[in-house]
């Protein structure tokens, strides 16, 4: 029964931490970068930057330059707000041997500790009193903090409350109980990271505060193992932080995660190149805490190594050997297991020689490596064949890296054929490569034409270049070309480009004329829009005759009018009559111009203008005629 339980809980530990174990840590370059973030904050403009910079340097174990001057500066930049006093007190404490006491501070700080103040103010005031060695009413702090948390229960406020409570005398269980609830509010990203809204600074504050509070209460905080690892992954993903406040909180929480009494996450990082080669067959891993510190004597085992392509497991329970010089460095000759080329994931188990229940991530750490190989090219045959294959190809065998002795000549009735095989030098087996190209470079123009070759089921690569059908690709440029074979792959150590031969290609005559069409990037001729060609007109005399015919009735009308004697004496000599007829005539003239040159819009515009007087005069004329005839009757 016990055995089953132990087995199950071990199994559980593996599944919850698989793939979650941090694969990086704060190394010397990271420390140097953080150091420069802290150093560049000086000269300090306010006590907050002094606090973060000085405490940050202290966490790194670096000295603060001119610490006595800095201490004097603190007294100058301090103002009478709670947060300014708090930050100054933290900075002074970190400096050591620095006194910033001012008599009125005690009153300012004590006044804030009451119901109705913010969590941050109460926490800062209390911590400042502690730092300055002044008396504080712990019970009042505790109750007003709890009251303030009722109105503001954001993760950041809880973080400040945890920090303060970690220094409180008396019952702190109410704060400790909050840890689980607050942690439950963190957001998970990619099943690998946990973070609070508000980012690095808030997340660091909460986790840091939780562990400090737990340290005070002597009870592990209620944060599940996988969550601690996910928080750790999140912090490490932000190790390039360069903002002062976040950098300080980041370093503080990482330090806490290496020194607390309950949970120490392990970092398993790859310390050798990703590529495992015959020359360098060892996989090296570094197993440390998150600051790169040693975890004592460890036994490191590769539980398995799985090929990512075919899932083949090539290693099972293989122990790493410890490097003599470095206690946290371990190596394993991976090629002893004769793994095929490709990508592998190693699952790594860490077991401390002295049992240590604090370590998190002892199972399920993963590192990725690739096994590379040298490739050789074999059975290379190159030749020219007739397009219709009436005659067998004349081929010659070639050996890498020699070039064909003679120039290969092919015209557009022929094709160039090449066959080759790639061999994995390590296993002696035929293989394929991701990239196998044939490149033809024109000797004069340096223009390159690249073809992909493909391998068949027997792993033989074939290249067939039909000169005639590919003429377009070459721009119909007959002449000398250099032919190269290019082979490469992520797992090939010796990718190569081999000049196989010089070839002389002859393309169809007249290709030059088509050359312009071939160059698809050349400037195209301008496109001019062309209207339908008008149909051919009849001869001018014919049109004239018909015009005469059309006008003839009008002429006849006039003649007839004179014959019968037109009486125009009744034409009223009024302005409206003359105006109306002039306008009417104007409209006919307009129609004539519409026919001759105006377009419809212009015509309508003029017609609109003419219509107004026409209507006006017409109306007057008609009404005068009407009244005249009424008189007559
Ligand atoms: C530290 O880690 C970074 C990757 O996070 C790496 O680029 C750098 O080379 C490492 N520095 C040292 C000194 O190992």
Boltz pocket constraint, residues with backbone or C-beta under 6 A from the ligand:
constraints:
  - pocket:
      binder: B
      contacts: [[A, 24], [A, 25], [A, 27], [A, 28], [A, 29], [A, 30]]
      max_distance: 6.0
